[in-house]
Structures are given as structure tokens and as C-alpha cells.
């Protein structure tokens, strides 16, 4: 199984979308694909909140190193979605 940020240009300060793939060794092909949206949520206040800046910075650094994605847009601030 593998996962990556699905749309690097759509990163925001409080959510991002992951793309998932599962490879079948038996059939030598992708057996399943899917997407999930990760949202930073504060259950105490029952509101969407921004991820810590350190997490957003780490994601941006990983994407810069990922040869499949070129991050040419900054992370959007809350409300810019």
C-alpha cells in the first residue's frame, strides 16, 4: 500500500487529500485505489483548525523532494479554500 498527497497545489492550512493505492503481488497490478481527505479538527471547540505550521512546512519539504510532484503554490490560509 502506498499513499501520497493527491493534489499538492490544493494543500490548505487545515486539510489535504491523500491518494492511496494497493498493489497485488499475486496479480502484479494495482488492486485498489482511493482518496481520503485529512482535516485538522478540534473536537473540544467543534471547529476545523489549522495544522501546526511545523507540519505544513514538513509536508512542503517532502513534496519538494518528491519527483512526482512539483509544489509551485504555497499552502492556502484558512478561508481561502
ZALUMLO-812883 format. One record per atom (N, C-alpha, C, O, CB): residue number from 1; x, y, z. Coordinates in nm, 4 decimals, decimal comma. Atoms other than C-alpha are relative to their C-alpha. Glycine has a CB too. Example, Ala and Ser with C-alpha at 12.3 -4.5 7.8 and 13.67 -1.06 7.14 Angstrom:
2
<1 <0,0890 -0,1190 0,0000>>
<1 <1,2300 -0,4500 0,7800>>
<1 <0,0900 0,1200 0,0000>>
<1 <0,1936 0,1181 0,0665>>
<1 <-0,0992 0,0027 0,1246>>
<2 <-0,0820 -0,1190 -0,0060>>
<2 <1,3670 -0,1060 0,7140>>
<2 <-0,0770 0,1090 0,0730>>
<2 <-0,0261 0,2198 0,0899>>
<2 <0,0414 0,0462 -0,1415>>
This chain:
81
<1 <0,0846 -0,1162 0,0000>>
<1 <0,0000 0,0000 0,0000>>
<1 <0,0892 0,1226 0,0000>>
<1 <0,1942 0,1259 0,0643>>
<1 <-0,0963 -0,0003 0,1209>>
<2 <-0,0731 -0,1257 0,0042>>
<2 <0,1178 0,3489 -0,0780>>
<2 <-0,0977 0,1154 0,0055>>
<2 <-0,2142 0,1014 -0,0317>>
<2 <0,0874 0,0090 -0,1261>>
<3 <0,0843 -0,1194 -0,0066>>
<3 <-0,0168 0,6967 -0,0198>>
<3 <0,0862 0,1215 -0,0280>>
<3 <0,2043 0,1249 0,0065>>
<3 <-0,0701 0,0125 0,1385>>
<4 <-0,0683 -0,1259 0,0266>>
<4 <0,0773 1,0435 -0,1374>>
<4 <-0,1022 0,1123 -0,0007>>
<4 <-0,2223 0,0873 -0,0100>>
<4 <0,0772 -0,0052 -0,1343>>
<5 <0,0882 -0,1152 0,0118>>
<5 <-0,0664 1,3930 -0,1403>>
<5 <-0,0538 -0,0002 -0,1424>>
<5 <0,0239 0,0011 -0,2379>>
<5 <0,0746 0,1350 0,0342>>
<6 <0,0613 0,0133 0,1326>>
<6 <-0,3119 1,3779 -0,4302>>
<6 <0,0164 0,1253 -0,0845>>
<6 <0,0490 0,1153 -0,2027>>
<6 <-0,1470 -0,0326 0,0139>>
<7 <-0,0052 -0,1268 0,0745>>
<7 <-0,3117 1,7453 -0,5328>>
<7 <0,0831 0,1001 0,0776>>
<7 <0,0278 0,1783 0,1549>>
<7 <-0,1428 0,0563 -0,0258>>
<8 <-0,0844 -0,0906 -0,0780>>
<8 <-0,0120 1,9360 -0,3955>>
<8 <-0,0412 0,1460 -0,0097>>
<8 <-0,0250 0,2207 0,0868>>
<8 <0,1417 -0,0135 -0,0439>>
<9 <0,0396 -0,1402 0,0155>>
<9 <-0,1449 2,2641 -0,5337>>
<9 <-0,1274 0,0331 0,0766>>
<9 <-0,1622 0,1504 0,0907>>
<9 <-0,0192 0,0326 -0,1466>>
<10 <0,1220 -0,0226 -0,0759>>
<10 <-0,4646 2,2178 -0,3315>>
<10 <0,0207 -0,0118 0,1508>>
<10 <-0,0765 -0,0178 0,2260>>
<10 <-0,1057 -0,0971 -0,0440>>
<11 <-0,0261 0,0036 -0,1438>>
<11 <-0,2928 2,1989 0,0079>>
<11 <-0,0558 0,1255 0,0643>>
<11 <-0,0445 0,2352 0,0095>>
<11 <0,1515 -0,0133 0,0291>>
<12 <0,0435 -0,1173 -0,0749>>
<12 <-0,4516 2,4249 0,2619>>
<12 <0,0546 -0,0121 0,1417>>
<12 <0,1125 -0,1144 0,1782>>
<12 <-0,1563 0,0134 0,0001>>
<13 <-0,0529 -0,0018 -0,1364>>
<13 <-0,3624 2,5166 0,6174>>
<13 <-0,0713 -0,0987 0,0910>>
<13 <-0,0204 -0,1315 0,1981>>
<13 <-0,0110 0,1391 0,0580>>
<14 <0,0759 0,0877 -0,0893>>
<14 <-0,6288 2,2814 0,7559>>
<14 <-0,0486 -0,1298 -0,0643>>
<14 <-0,1220 -0,2058 -0,0010>>
<14 <-0,1173 0,0740 0,0529>>
<15 <0,0412 0,1272 0,0632>>
<15 <-0,6788 1,9976 0,5033>>
<15 <0,0853 -0,0319 -0,1215>>
<15 <0,1424 0,0568 -0,1849>>
<15 <-0,1477 0,0055 -0,0411>>
<16 <-0,0635 0,0447 0,1232>>
<16 <-0,5228 1,7922 0,2277>>
<16 <-0,0604 -0,1335 -0,0393>>
<16 <-0,1214 -0,2014 0,0433>>
<16 <0,1543 -0,0111 0,0163>>
<17 <0,0566 0,1248 0,0519>>
<17 <-0,6229 1,4965 0,0114>>
<17 <0,1123 -0,0985 -0,0272>>
<17 <0,2128 -0,0641 -0,0894>>
<17 <-0,0827 0,0254 -0,1290>>
<18 <-0,0938 0,1086 0,0253>>
<18 <-0,4345 1,1669 0,0058>>
<18 <-0,0538 -0,0909 -0,1088>>
<18 <-0,1742 -0,1148 -0,1170>>
<18 <0,0270 -0,0799 0,1282>>
<19 <0,0317 0,1014 0,0995>>
<19 <-0,4314 0,9248 -0,2849>>
<19 <0,0624 -0,1306 0,0488>>
<19 <0,1797 -0,1329 0,0860>>
<19 <0,0528 0,0402 -0,1438>>
<20 <-0,0470 0,1300 -0,0487>>
<20 <-0,3997 0,5553 -0,1873>>
<20 <-0,0020 -0,1022 -0,1130>>
<20 <-0,0904 -0,0995 -0,1986>>
<20 <-0,0868 -0,0489 0,1184>>
<21 <-0,0021 0,1119 0,0945>>
<21 <-0,3022 0,2514 -0,3943>>
<21 <0,0452 -0,1255 0,0732>>
<21 <0,1337 -0,1209 0,1587>>
<21 <0,0936 0,0300 -0,1213>>
<22 <-0,0397 0,1300 -0,0546>>
<22 <-0,2787 -0,1148 -0,3010>>
<22 <0,0415 -0,0881 -0,1173>>
<22 <-0,0344 -0,1060 -0,2125>>
<22 <-0,1167 -0,0667 0,0835>>
<23 <-0,0557 0,0813 0,1070>>
<23 <-0,0606 -0,3389 -0,5177>>
<23 <-0,0190 -0,1478 0,0331>>
<23 <0,0118 -0,1916 0,1439>>
<23 <0,1498 0,0327 -0,0216>>
<24 <0,0164 0,1443 -0,0166>>
<24 <-0,1463 -0,7067 -0,5637>>
<24 <0,1250 -0,0702 -0,0512>>
<24 <0,1574 -0,0617 -0,1697>>
<24 <-0,1267 -0,0512 -0,0746>>
<25 <-0,1156 0,0792 0,0422>>
<25 <0,1643 -0,9255 -0,5678>>
<25 <-0,0443 -0,1204 -0,0824>>
<25 <0,0251 -0,1625 -0,1750>>
<25 <0,0812 -0,0463 0,1222>>
<26 <0,0518 0,1168 0,0709>>
<26 <-0,0468 -1,2170 -0,6869>>
<26 <-0,0354 0,0324 -0,1452>>
<26 <-0,0074 -0,0467 -0,2352>>
<26 <-0,1226 -0,0547 0,0722>>
<27 <0,0454 -0,0364 0,1351>>
<27 <-0,1888 -1,0320 -0,9898>>
<27 <0,0930 0,0997 -0,0687>>
<27 <0,0731 0,1336 -0,1854>>
<27 <-0,1400 0,0582 0,0065>>
<28 <-0,0991 -0,0928 0,0541>>
<28 <0,1052 -0,7928 -1,0398>>
<28 <-0,0640 0,1256 -0,0609>>
<28 <-0,0310 0,1672 -0,1720>>
<28 <0,0843 -0,0707 -0,1049>>
<29 <0,0665 -0,1230 0,0455>>
<29 <-0,1176 -0,4858 -1,0696>>
<29 <-0,0639 0,0695 0,1205>>
<29 <-0,0721 0,0139 0,2300>>
<29 <-0,1080 -0,0313 -0,1098>>
<30 <0,0714 -0,0729 -0,1048>>
<30 <-0,2977 -0,2205 -0,8682>>
<30 <-0,1336 -0,0693 0,0251>>
<30 <-0,2111 -0,0923 -0,0677>>
<30 <-0,0213 0,1500 -0,0396>>
<31 <0,1232 0,0704 -0,0356>>
<31 <-0,5803 -0,3930 -0,6814>>
<31 <-0,1081 0,0947 0,0494>>
<31 <-0,2270 0,0647 0,0392>>
<31 <0,0285 -0,1043 0,1058>>
<32 <0,0984 -0,0965 -0,0520>>
<32 <-0,7454 -0,0877 -0,5265>>
<32 <0,0621 0,1390 0,0032>>
<32 <0,1823 0,1553 0,0242>>
<32 <-0,0492 -0,0410 0,1424>>
<33 <-0,0419 -0,1395 -0,0074>>
<33 <-0,7263 0,2896 -0,5370>>
<33 <-0,1063 0,0775 0,0758>>
<33 <-0,2235 0,0401 0,0750>>
<33 <0,0231 0,0605 -0,1420>>
<34 <0,0974 -0,0813 -0,0707>>
<34 <-0,8899 0,5539 -0,3264>>
<34 <0,0588 0,1332 0,0413>>
<34 <0,1784 0,1581 0,0261>>
<34 <-0,0519 -0,0736 0,1211>>
<35 <-0,0388 -0,1327 -0,0470>>
<35 <-0,8786 0,9044 -0,1858>>
<35 <-0,0578 0,0216 0,1387>>
<35 <-0,1630 -0,0326 0,1727>>
<35 <-0,0481 0,1110 -0,0980>>
<36 <0,0540 -0,0399 -0,1297>>
<36 <-0,9211 1,0447 0,1612>>
<36 <0,0430 0,1440 0,0269>>
<36 <0,1509 0,1871 -0,0139>>
<36 <0,0488 -0,0962 0,1143>>
<37 <-0,0312 -0,1381 -0,0371>>
<37 <-0,9318 1,3986 0,2933>>
<37 <0,0318 0,0036 0,1479>>
<37 <-0,0469 -0,0419 0,2309>>
<37 <-0,1179 0,0965 -0,0340>>
<38 <-0,0440 -0,0147 -0,1383>>
<38 <-0,7407 1,4711 0,6114>>
<38 <-0,0296 0,1439 0,0410>>
<38 <0,0172 0,2384 -0,0224>>
<38 <0,1534 -0,0350 0,0169>>
<39 <0,0393 -0,1318 -0,0484>>
<39 <-0,8876 1,7624 0,8074>>
<39 <0,0430 0,0136 0,1456>>
<39 <0,0226 -0,0773 0,2260>>
<39 <-0,1535 0,0221 -0,0151>>
<40 <-0,0387 -0,0282 -0,1388>>
<40 <-0,7470 1,9171 1,1243>>
<40 <-0,1237 0,0530 0,0730>>
<40 <-0,1800 0,1558 0,0354>>
<40 <0,1197 0,1039 0,0072>>
<41 <0,1254 -0,0324 -0,0688>>
<41 <-1,0372 1,9306 1,3707>>
<41 <0,0225 0,0002 0,1504>>
<41 <0,0851 -0,0909 0,2046>>
<41 <-0,1116 -0,1008 -0,0378>>
<42 <-0,0076 -0,0102 -0,1458>>
<42 <-1,0578 2,0430 1,7337>>
<42 <-0,1346 -0,0456 0,0555>>
<42 <-0,2348 0,0249 0,0432>>
<42 <0,0350 0,1473 0,0468>>
<43 <0,1258 0,0557 -0,0504>>
<43 <-1,3197 1,8252 1,8998>>
<43 <-0,0534 0,0762 0,1209>>
<43 <-0,1735 0,0723 0,1479>>
<43 <0,0192 -0,1459 0,0364>>
<44 <0,0474 -0,0792 -0,1134>>
<44 <-1,3334 2,0497 2,2073>>
<44 <-0,0824 0,1205 -0,0453>>
<44 <-0,1870 0,1511 0,0118>>
<44 <0,1182 0,0466 0,0842>>
<45 <0,0715 -0,1183 0,0496>>
<45 <-1,4377 2,3563 2,0083>>
<45 <-0,0948 -0,0339 -0,1141>>
<45 <-0,1748 0,0492 -0,1569>>
<45 <0,0989 0,1057 -0,0461>>
<46 <0,0819 0,0476 0,1119>>
<46 <-1,6041 2,1500 1,7333>>
<46 <0,0177 0,0876 -0,1241>>
<46 <-0,0788 0,1239 -0,1913>>
<46 <-0,1475 -0,0036 0,0404>>
<47 <-0,0323 -0,0846 0,1147>>
<47 <-1,4264 2,3552 1,4661>>
<47 <0,1226 -0,0541 -0,0727>>
<47 <0,2097 -0,1171 -0,0127>>
<47 <0,0240 0,1456 0,0446>>
<48 <-0,1189 0,0286 0,0790>>
<48 <-1,1802 2,2983 1,1848>>
<48 <0,1063 0,1019 0,0390>>
<48 <0,0781 0,2214 0,0480>>
<48 <-0,0303 0,0046 -0,1543>>
<49 <-0,1108 -0,0878 -0,0383>>
<49 <-0,8413 2,4408 1,2851>>
<49 <0,1178 -0,0260 -0,0931>>
<49 <0,1239 -0,1293 -0,1598>>
<49 <0,0411 -0,0226 0,1490>>
<50 <-0,1192 0,0167 0,0822>>
<50 <-0,5119 2,4919 1,1059>>
<50 <0,0925 -0,1050 0,0594>>
<50 <0,1008 -0,1198 0,1814>>
<50 <0,0738 0,1327 -0,0148>>
<51 <-0,1060 0,0888 -0,0445>>
<51 <-0,2433 2,2247 1,1224>>
<51 <0,1112 0,0853 0,0589>>
<51 <0,1222 0,2031 0,0252>>
<51 <0,0528 -0,0891 -0,1168>>
<52 <-0,1163 -0,0749 -0,0474>>
<52 <0,0666 2,3282 1,3158>>
<52 <0,0878 0,0397 -0,1194>>
<52 <0,1025 -0,0370 -0,2146>>
<52 <0,0816 -0,0842 0,1030>>
<53 <-0,0861 -0,0471 0,1085>>
<53 <0,2972 2,5324 1,0937>>
<53 <0,1122 -0,0989 -0,0282>>
<53 <0,1510 -0,1180 -0,1434>>
<53 <0,0585 0,1370 0,0341>>
<54 <-0,1098 0,0968 0,0180>>
<54 <0,5708 2,2745 1,1513>>
<54 <-0,0435 -0,1180 -0,0871>>
<54 <0,0365 -0,1691 -0,1654>>
<54 <0,0492 -0,0514 0,1370>>
<55 <0,0496 0,1096 0,0833>>
<55 <0,3519 2,0029 0,9934>>
<55 <-0,0124 0,0451 -0,1452>>
<55 <0,0312 -0,0258 -0,2358>>
<55 <-0,1361 -0,0508 0,0521>>
<56 <0,0113 -0,0509 0,1371>>
<56 <0,2693 2,2163 0,6881>>
<56 <0,1374 0,0175 -0,0636>>
<56 <0,1557 -0,0148 -0,1810>>
<56 <-0,0758 0,1333 -0,0017>>
<57 <-0,1360 -0,0168 0,0517>>
<57 <0,6392 2,3011 0,6488>>
<57 <0,0620 -0,1348 -0,0353>>
<57 <0,1288 -0,1475 -0,1378>>
<57 <0,0879 0,0731 0,1025>>
<58 <-0,0549 0,1339 0,0267>>
<58 <0,7342 1,9320 0,6712>>
<58 <-0,0627 -0,0602 -0,1254>>
<58 <0,0074 -0,1223 -0,2052>>
<58 <-0,0234 -0,0934 0,1207>>
<59 <0,0677 0,0509 0,1200>>
<59 <0,4739 1,8381 0,4071>>
<59 <0,0570 0,0685 -0,1242>>
<59 <0,0860 0,0023 -0,2239>>
<59 <-0,1539 0,0229 0,0090>>
<60 <-0,0561 -0,0725 0,1143>>
<60 <0,6031 2,1109 0,1744>>
<60 <0,1400 -0,0497 -0,0330>>
<60 <0,1728 -0,0665 -0,1505>>
<60 <0,0033 0,1505 0,0283>>
<61 <-0,1359 0,0492 0,0232>>
<61 <0,9626 1,9882 0,2196>>
<61 <-0,0017 -0,1384 -0,0641>>
<61 <0,0756 -0,1648 -0,1562>>
<61 <0,0786 -0,0041 0,1316>>
<62 <0,0097 0,1334 0,0596>>
<62 <0,8639 1,6278 0,1438>>
<62 <-0,0448 0,0073 -0,1454>>
<62 <0,0072 -0,0652 -0,2302>>
<62 <-0,0968 -0,0871 0,0800>>
<63 <0,0488 -0,0125 0,1369>>
<63 <0,6758 1,7333 -0,1672>>
<63 <0,1064 0,0574 -0,0929>>
<63 <0,1117 0,0213 -0,2104>>
<63 <-0,1242 0,0873 -0,0035>>
<64 <-0,1084 -0,0540 0,0821>>
<64 <0,9744 1,9327 -0,2914>>
<64 <0,0974 -0,1101 -0,0396>>
<64 <0,1559 -0,1058 -0,1479>>
<64 <0,0740 0,1117 0,0750>>
<65 <-0,0911 0,1116 0,0264>>
<65 <1,1805 1,6125 -0,2698>>
<65 <-0,0650 -0,1090 -0,0853>>
<65 <0,0052 -0,1923 -0,1426>>
<65 <0,0483 -0,0597 0,1312>>
<66 <0,0738 0,1022 0,0734>>
<66 <0,9099 1,4008 -0,4374>>
<66 <0,0044 0,0327 -0,1487>>
<66 <-0,0496 0,1348 -0,1911>>
<66 <-0,1469 -0,0099 0,0501>>
<67 <-0,0148 -0,0271 0,1430>>
<67 <0,9922 1,3761 -0,8076>>
<67 <-0,1317 -0,0073 -0,0762>>
<67 <-0,1380 0,0370 -0,1909>>
<67 <0,0977 -0,0970 -0,0602>>
<68 <0,1297 0,0094 0,0676>>
<68 <0,6253 1,3047 -0,8908>>
<68 <-0,0813 0,1277 0,0133>>
<68 <-0,1773 0,1473 -0,0613>>
<68 <-0,0793 -0,1165 0,0553>>
<69 <0,0779 -0,1210 -0,0260>>
<69 <0,5024 1,6411 -0,7577>>
<69 <0,0902 0,1217 0,0015>>
<69 <0,1989 0,1194 0,0592>>
<69 <-0,0756 -0,0114 0,1328>>
<70 <-0,0693 -0,1281 -0,0067>>
<70 <0,6165 1,9954 -0,8124>>
<70 <-0,0889 0,0960 0,0751>>
<70 <-0,1952 0,1341 0,0262>>
<70 <0,0352 0,0547 -0,1418>>
<71 <0,0801 -0,0906 -0,0827>>
<71 <0,4896 2,2207 -0,5379>>
<71 <0,0308 0,1428 -0,0420>>
<71 <0,1318 0,2001 -0,0013>>
<71 <0,0289 -0,0210 0,1525>>
<72 <-0,0244 -0,1348 0,0502>>
<72 <0,4574 2,5548 -0,7114>>
<72 <-0,1011 0,0993 0,0549>>
<72 <-0,1113 0,2111 0,0045>>
<72 <-0,0036 0,0012 -0,1517>>
<73 <0,0951 -0,0914 -0,0628>>
<73 <0,1865 2,7065 -0,4915>>
<73 <0,0128 -0,0149 0,1507>>
<73 <0,0269 -0,1263 0,2012>>
<73 <-0,1466 -0,0282 -0,0473>>
<74 <-0,0108 0,0076 -0,1461>>
<74 <0,2051 2,7953 -0,1224>>
<74 <-0,1264 -0,0594 0,0623>>
<74 <-0,2318 -0,0638 -0,0011>>
<74 <0,0266 0,1393 0,0585>>
<75 <0,1160 0,0496 -0,0726>>
<75 <-0,0255 2,6410 0,1366>>
<75 <-0,0970 0,1139 0,0204>>
<75 <-0,0574 0,2238 0,0591>>
<75 <0,0406 -0,0624 0,1353>>
<76 <0,1031 -0,1021 -0,0128>>
<76 <-0,3532 2,8313 0,1437>>
<76 <-0,0368 0,0190 0,1460>>
<76 <-0,0398 -0,0772 0,2228>>
<76 <-0,1241 -0,0373 -0,0822>>
<77 <0,0447 -0,0306 -0,1361>>
<77 <-0,4620 3,0019 0,4635>>
<77 <-0,1461 -0,0379 0,0159>>
<77 <-0,2188 -0,0496 -0,0828>>
<77 <0,0208 0,1497 0,0329>>
<78 <0,1410 0,0314 -0,0272>>
<78 <-0,7926 2,9133 0,6317>>
<78 <-0,0868 0,1085 -0,0618>>
<78 <-0,0545 0,2270 -0,0537>>
<78 <-0,0273 -0,0118 0,1540>>
<79 <0,0919 -0,0942 0,0628>>
<79 <-1,0810 3,0754 0,4456>>
<79 <0,0276 0,0218 -0,1477>>
<79 <-0,0549 0,0807 -0,2174>>
<79 <0,0061 0,1309 0,0709>>
<80 <-0,0342 -0,0144 0,1409>>
<80 <-0,9040 3,0649 0,1074>>
<80 <-0,0408 -0,1209 -0,0825>>
<80 <-0,0140 -0,1261 -0,2025>>
<80 <0,1478 0,0237 -0,0149>>
<81 <0,0342 0,1259 0,0659>>
<81 <-1,0421 2,7232 0,0207>>
<81 <-0,1145 0,0206 -0,0976>>
<81 <-0,1578 -0,0743 -0,1631>>
<81 <-0,0370 -0,1072 0,1036>>
